[in-house]
Amino acid sequence: MRAVGVYMLLAVVLTVLASCRDDGRAEGVLRLADSLVEERADSSLAMLRRDSALFSRAGRAVRMAYTLTKTEAEDKLYISHTSDSAMLPVTKYFSAHGSPLQRVRAWYILGRVYCDLRLYGHALSAFDKALAVDDGGAPPVCRYKARAATWAGFVYEERGLHRDALQYNKLSYKYAKKADVPSVEVYSLRDIGRSYSYLKRNGVAIPYYKCAAAKAKAMNDGCLYNMVMEELAVVYIEEGMLEDARLALSTPFLGKVDMDIAAHYFTWADYYKSVGKLDSAIAYNKRGMVYGSETVNRDVSLDMARLYLKGGKRDEALKYYEMYFSYADSLKDESVTENADLLAHVERMLDVERENAALAGAKMRLTLLLSVIILIVMSATFMLVRYYANVRKRLREQQERVKAYLRERQEREQASVKRNEERIARLQMELSSSKAELTELQRSLKRNEAEMLARSNEQMVSELKQRELLEADFAGSGVYKLFHDPTASPSMADYHRLVNALNKAYDGFTTRLKGFYPAISEQEMWFCCMTKAGLSSKETCNISAYSFSALSMAKSRLYAKMFNKKGSARELDAFVKTF
């Protein structure tokens, strides 16, 4: 009797086990659902829901894959996720046991769940982990990475962090190119244009929108093409390119999602507001608010209030102001939660970066610190030595040129006439000497040389006389007297008159000085001109903001800069007066 009972129990167990086997049906259904989820998400979800009992008896790996595909299909059909409880174990499982494609899908879908829950910090963490999956260049993996980067960019755009969004949008385009998915490329290009537009760089944004539109048109995807053109119309409106905006808005509208319908009406409203048709703008805003989210409707309510005020309808404006504050109050707590979660994510990222930086620094510091310091010191020493050697060389060359110039000028003014006169005297003695045996031609040459030297002396004397007259004319000029008048307050225009007068009287004084010493600043040239005009340091201080000590220090610094050695204000004044 006992043996019969054992056999019956064994038969029951075998029957139950047999009933639990699905003969691979669950895997087959899952493969078919996976193949449909990209293009026919509704059919994929219907199939998975229909056979949900079949998956409940499958192994853990199949159940995890079922939840992943089902959640992705729901996401594609805009079914909002209300909890992360289903996806958390899926993500944990595939992170440990899944292929790269399963890992990137799991992290991406978890990020989408957190986006619906408006836990943006958690969403960014999930998207970053999806992007960190080693893809090996596989197109399916790159496709999900492109989407993860796109949604990360969306999160940053939502919080007004447009530069961060731009980086993720560019990353999305890179992965979309690798995946060779034209539709994702279109979205990525559109998003890059949007980020540039938010950054007030519409000139850069427009080419990205045009490129996205061209790709959508080449795909014969009218809905995608219209979506890009309508966003481009917004940019055209901001730039005042209203005819281009009207043409962009004239593409057939094929949107079916509330968000797209709302955007369509709001864009037309912006266009009509820009062309001055306020009634049409109000009408389109009202249509759009039927489909708009609370966040968008909040901003549109404020715009409607302003439109009504502009049209003189204060009662209607007041109604929309109240609506704006109502939306703002309802979104306030939600925004606080979103920001708190986002800040928590940023803090986590900073902690990770700090830890990584500390580890990397500790590892490299012991081996590289000494060599880097030595290299820096040697490079800096070499550069400083070379720099100061070049400075000294330039100063020496400059001083030699100045000395040569002054020496030549002095010799020309003082010695040339004397030498010429001595030579003329010798020539006359040779001509008058009866002992000299000279041909008539030699006498003619000597007489001609004597005449040339005499004319040269006359020319130099005339030049000297001209210079003396110019200096005397300068000393009697009105601008000279103005600067020497202790009660006067010369203006900048007066200073320019003084500079012109100095250049005329002293053979281009400022031009010559700047030519020899290009580093002289405008302020330093100013007090050099005062000195050349005969003003004492005290007189210079009377017509400027300089104190006597400050002016002396400034002159000393200029002397050191010009001659590469210490010098007093008097030494600088002496040089300027003789230059």
QUIRA-V389405 format. One record per backbone hydrogen bond with DSSP energy under -1.0 kcal/mol. NH is the residue of the N-H (numbers start at 1). CO is the residue of the C=O. E is the energy in kcal/mol with one decimal. If there is no record, write none. Layout:
BEGIN
nh = {NH NH}
co = {CO CO}
e = {E E}
END
This chain:
BEGIN
nh = {5 6 7 8 9 10 11 12 13 14 15 16 17 18 19 20 25 28 29 30 31 32 33 34 35 36 37 40 44 45 46 47 48 49 50 51 52 55 56 58 63 64 65 66 67 68 69 70 71 72 73 74 75 76 77 78 79 88 91 92 93 94 95 96 97 98 103 104 105 106 107 108 109 110 111 112 113 114 115 116 117 118 119 120 123 124 125 126 127 128 129 130 131 132 133 138 142 143 144 145 146 147 148 149 150 151 152 153 154 155 156 157 158 159 160 161 162 165 166 167 168 169 170 171 172 173 174 175 176 177 178 179 180 181 185 186 187 188 189 190 191 192 193 194 195 196 197 198 199 200 201 204 205 206 209 210 211 212 213 214 215 216 217 218 219 220 221 222 225 226 227 228 229 230 231 232 233 234 235 236 237 238 239 240 241 242 245 246 247 248 249 251 261 262 263 264 265 266 267 268 269 270 271 272 273 274 275 277 278 281 282 283 284 285 286 287 288 289 291 292 297 298 299 300 301 302 303 304 305 306 307 308 309 310 311 312 313 314 317 318 319 320 321 322 323 324 325 326 327 328 329 330 331 335 336 337 338 339 340 341 342 343 344 345 346 347 348 349 350 351 352 353 354 355 356 357 358 359 360 361 362 363 364 365 368 369 372 373 374 375 376 377 378 379 380 381 382 383 384 385 386 387 388 389 390 391 392 393 394 395 396 397 398 399 400 401 402 403 404 405 406 407 408 409 410 411 412 413 414 415 416 419 420 421 422 423 424 425 426 427 428 429 430 431 432 433 438 443 444 445 446 447 448 449 450 451 452 453 454 455 456 457 458 459 460 461 462 463 464 465 466 467 468 469 470 471 472 473 474 475 476 477 481 482 483 484 488 495 496 497 498 499 500 501 502 503 504 505 506 508 512 513 514 515 516 517 520 525 526 527 528 529 530 531 532 533 534 535 540 541 542 544 551 552 553 554 555 556 557 558 559 560 561 562 563 564 572 573 574 575 576 577 578 579}
co = {1 2 3 4 5 6 7 8 9 10 11 12 13 14 15 16 22 24 25 26 27 28 29 30 31 32 33 36 40 41 42 43 44 45 46 47 49 51 52 55 59 60 61 62 63 64 65 66 67 68 69 70 71 72 73 75 74 84 87 88 89 90 91 92 93 94 99 100 101 102 103 104 105 106 107 108 109 110 111 112 113 115 114 118 119 120 121 122 123 124 125 126 127 128 130 135 138 139 140 141 142 143 144 145 146 147 148 149 150 151 152 153 154 155 157 156 160 161 162 163 164 165 166 167 168 169 170 171 172 173 174 175 176 176 181 182 183 184 185 186 187 188 189 190 191 192 193 194 195 197 196 201 201 202 205 206 207 208 209 210 211 212 213 214 215 217 216 220 221 222 223 224 225 226 227 228 229 230 231 232 233 234 235 237 236 240 241 242 243 244 245 248 257 258 259 260 261 262 263 264 265 266 267 268 269 270 271 272 276 277 278 279 280 281 282 283 284 285 288 288 293 294 295 296 297 298 299 300 301 302 303 304 305 306 307 309 308 312 313 314 315 316 317 318 319 320 321 322 323 324 325 326 327 331 332 333 334 335 336 337 338 339 340 341 342 343 344 345 346 347 348 349 350 351 352 353 354 355 356 357 358 359 360 361 364 365 368 369 370 371 372 373 374 375 376 377 378 379 380 381 382 383 384 385 386 387 388 389 390 391 392 393 394 395 396 397 398 399 400 401 402 403 404 405 406 407 408 409 410 411 411 415 416 417 418 419 420 421 422 423 424 425 426 427 428 429 436 439 440 441 442 443 444 445 446 447 448 449 450 451 452 453 454 455 456 457 458 459 460 461 462 463 464 465 466 467 468 469 470 471 472 474 477 478 479 480 485 491 492 493 494 495 496 497 498 499 500 501 502 503 508 509 510 511 512 513 517 521 522 523 524 525 526 527 528 529 531 530 536 537 538 541 547 548 549 550 551 552 553 554 555 556 557 558 559 560 568 569 570 571 572 573 574 575}
e = {-1.7 -2.0 -2.3 -2.1 -2.2 -2.3 -2.0 -2.1 -2.4 -2.3 -2.1 -2.5 -2.6 -2.3 -2.2 -1.5 -1.9 -1.9 -2.7 -2.5 -2.6 -2.0 -2.6 -2.7 -1.9 -1.2 -1.5 -3.2 -2.2 -2.6 -2.2 -2.2 -2.1 -2.5 -2.2 -1.8 -1.2 -1.4 -1.3 -1.3 -2.3 -2.7 -2.1 -2.6 -2.3 -2.1 -2.6 -2.7 -2.4 -2.1 -2.5 -2.2 -2.1 -2.3 -1.3 -1.5 -2.8 -2.2 -2.9 -2.3 -2.4 -2.6 -2.0 -1.0 -2.5 -2.0 -2.7 -2.6 -2.2 -2.4 -2.4 -2.2 -2.8 -2.3 -2.1 -2.0 -2.2 -2.2 -1.8 -2.0 -1.8 -1.0 -2.6 -1.1 -2.2 -2.5 -1.9 -2.2 -2.7 -2.6 -1.8 -2.0 -2.3 -1.2 -1.0 -1.5 -2.4 -2.2 -1.6 -2.1 -2.5 -1.8 -2.5 -2.7 -2.2 -2.5 -2.2 -2.4 -2.0 -2.2 -2.1 -2.4 -2.4 -1.3 -1.6 -2.9 -1.3 -2.0 -2.3 -1.6 -1.8 -2.5 -2.3 -1.9 -2.4 -1.9 -1.8 -2.1 -2.5 -2.1 -1.6 -2.5 -1.2 -1.4 -2.0 -2.3 -2.1 -2.4 -2.7 -2.6 -2.5 -2.3 -2.4 -2.3 -2.4 -2.3 -2.1 -2.4 -1.7 -1.7 -2.7 -1.2 -2.0 -2.5 -2.1 -2.6 -2.3 -2.4 -2.7 -2.4 -2.0 -2.3 -2.5 -2.2 -1.4 -1.4 -2.0 -1.0 -2.6 -2.6 -2.1 -2.1 -2.4 -2.4 -1.7 -2.5 -2.0 -1.3 -1.4 -2.5 -2.5 -2.1 -1.9 -1.2 -2.7 -1.5 -2.1 -2.4 -2.1 -2.3 -2.2 -1.0 -2.6 -2.8 -2.1 -2.1 -2.1 -2.6 -2.3 -1.8 -2.2 -2.3 -2.3 -2.7 -2.3 -2.1 -1.7 -2.6 -1.2 -2.0 -2.5 -2.3 -2.5 -2.1 -2.2 -1.9 -2.5 -2.1 -1.3 -1.4 -3.0 -1.9 -1.4 -2.4 -2.4 -1.4 -1.7 -2.8 -2.3 -1.7 -2.1 -2.6 -2.2 -2.4 -1.7 -1.3 -2.9 -1.0 -2.0 -2.6 -1.8 -1.8 -2.1 -2.3 -1.9 -2.4 -2.3 -2.1 -2.5 -2.6 -2.4 -2.0 -1.9 -2.7 -2.1 -2.1 -2.4 -2.9 -2.4 -2.3 -2.5 -2.9 -2.1 -2.0 -2.5 -2.7 -2.2 -2.6 -2.6 -2.5 -2.4 -2.6 -2.9 -2.6 -2.8 -2.8 -2.5 -2.5 -2.8 -2.7 -2.4 -2.0 -2.3 -2.4 -2.5 -1.9 -2.9 -2.4 -2.5 -2.5 -2.7 -2.9 -2.7 -2.7 -3.1 -2.8 -2.6 -2.7 -2.8 -2.9 -2.7 -2.7 -3.1 -2.3 -2.4 -2.4 -2.7 -2.3 -2.7 -2.6 -2.6 -2.6 -2.5 -2.9 -2.6 -2.1 -2.3 -2.8 -2.8 -2.6 -3.0 -3.1 -2.8 -2.4 -2.7 -2.9 -2.6 -2.2 -2.7 -1.9 -1.6 -2.9 -2.5 -2.5 -2.5 -2.4 -2.5 -2.4 -2.2 -2.3 -2.5 -2.3 -2.5 -2.4 -2.4 -1.5 -1.1 -2.2 -2.2 -2.4 -2.2 -2.7 -2.6 -2.5 -2.5 -2.2 -2.4 -2.5 -2.1 -2.5 -2.5 -2.4 -2.3 -2.6 -2.5 -2.7 -2.5 -2.7 -2.8 -2.8 -3.1 -2.7 -2.3 -2.5 -2.7 -2.6 -2.4 -3.0 -2.5 -2.3 -1.2 -1.4 -1.9 -2.4 -1.9 -1.2 -1.6 -1.9 -2.1 -1.9 -2.3 -2.5 -2.2 -2.3 -2.7 -2.6 -1.9 -2.3 -2.8 -3.6 -2.8 -2.6 -2.7 -2.0 -1.9 -2.2 -1.8 -2.5 -1.7 -1.6 -1.6 -2.3 -1.9 -1.8 -2.6 -2.0 -1.7 -2.4 -2.5 -2.2 -1.6 -1.3 -2.6 -2.1 -2.4 -2.3 -2.4 -2.3 -2.6 -2.2 -2.4 -2.2 -2.3 -2.4 -2.6 -1.7 -1.7 -2.5 -2.6 -2.0 -2.7 -2.4 -1.3 -1.0}
END
